Amino acid sequence: MAAAGRMSVDGGDMMRYAEYSPKTDARSDADIDRRLARTLIAVGLGVAAAGFAGRYAFQLWKPLGQIFSETVRKMPSSAFSPYYKGGFEQKMSKREASLILGISPVTTKAKVRDAHRRIMVLNHPDKGGSPYLAAKINEAKDLFDKENRR
């Protein structure tokens, strides 16, 4: 067998100590320091580039932000509202009747009846609803009934 701390040719019990033997391809401390310095410089340059790009983007965004806010101010606020803006027409049209009942202008008689019933339950004058709205809802239903008879 070989001397202690060395590996034997036959792989005997000296193999256990192979992990404690000095490595031949180990890097020196100076090499590790150089690689660390290169990494830190690369990270620093990346952070500086991100900072300059962010500064440029903010300078560019300021005029665009003003243009965007002016455009939003010019838009009517009712454009984003889900509700119909405006009052009732003097003579009810099929479009207005379909908006009141919440149905398509070309629909079946059963759908008109169901929509009328659903809306009248919510707006009936005996239940605290407006008589004017109830009259308009009935007028919309009558318009659809008259169209279906033709």
N, C-alpha and C positions, 0 to 999 in steps of 0.2 A: 504494500500500500504506500501511498504517497504521504508526504508530510502534511501536518495539520494546516487547514486554510486553503489547500490546493485541491484541485479536482483530480481524482484518479482516472486512469484510462478505462478501467472496467466499470465505472459509475457506482462505486461503493458508497460508503457513508460520507464521503467528502462532498457528494452532490448536494447534501442538505445546506451546505454553507455557500453555495454558489450565489445566492442573493446578497450575501454580505461582501462579496469580492468587489473591488472597485471596477466600474464600467470603463471600457476603453473609449467609447464614443461620447463621453460626458462633455457638455459644453462648459466653457469657462465662465466665470462670473462677468468678465468684461463683455463677452459675446451676448449674454443674457441682458446686460444693461443696455447694449446697443440696440437690440431688438425691441426692448421696452421703450426706449427713447423714440425709435421710429414709429411705433404704434401710437404713442402719445402725440407726436407731431401730426400724424395722419388724422387722429381724432380731433385735434385742435383746429386743423385746417377745415375739416368737415363742419364743425360747429360754426366757424367763421363764415364759411360759404352759406350755411343755412341762415345765419343772421343777416348777411347782406341780401340774400334772396327775399327774406321776410320784410326787410326794410323797403326794398324796391316794390314788393307787392302792396304794402301799406300806402306807399306814396302813389301808386297807380290806382288803388282802390278808392282813395279819397274823392277824386272827381267823379268816378263811376258811381260811388255811393250817393253823391249829390244828385246826379242825373236820375238814378233809380228812385230816390225819395221824391223828387219833383214829379216823376211819371206816376207814382202811386198817388200822390196828392191830387193830380189832375183827373184820375179815374173816378167815376161816380161811385159812391159807397153802396148804392143799390145794386151794383153789378155783381156783388158777391152774396147778396141776400137770397135765401131760398124762397122768399115770399114774393108775391106779385105786388109790384109797386103801382099805386094808382087806385082810383075809385071805380065805380061801376059806370058802364056806358048807359046812355039814355034808352036805346033799344038793344036788348040782349042779343049778342051774336052767338054762333055755335062755339066759337073759340072761348068766349067768356064763360059760357055754360059748362064747357069741359074743364076750364080752370076751377070753377066753383065746385064742381062735383069731383074733381080730381081723377077724371077718366079721359080716355082717348076720344077725339071728336067722332071717330068711326067705331062704335062699340055696340054691343048687343043690348037688347031691352032688359035682360036679367041683370047685367052689370050696372045699368043706369038705376034700376030699382034698388039694388044692393047699396050702391054708393049714396043714393038719396036717403035711404033708411039710416045708414051709418052716420051721415052728417046731421040729419035731423034729430037723432038721438042726442047728439052733443049740443045742438043749437036750438032746441025746441023752446018756445016762449014759456010754456008751463014749467019748464025745468030751469028757468033763469036765463034763457037765451034771448037774443034780440029779435023782436018781431020783424024788423026790417031785413035782417039776414035770413030769417026763415022764409020771408016772402021771396027773396032773391033765389034761395035754394029751390023753392017750389017752382019758380019761374024757369030756372035752368032745367028742372026735370020735365016741366010741361013742354019746353022747347024741343027736348030730345024725343018726348012722346009724339009730338006733332010731326017731327022729322021721320019717325019710324012708321007713322000711319000712311005717309005718302008713298 
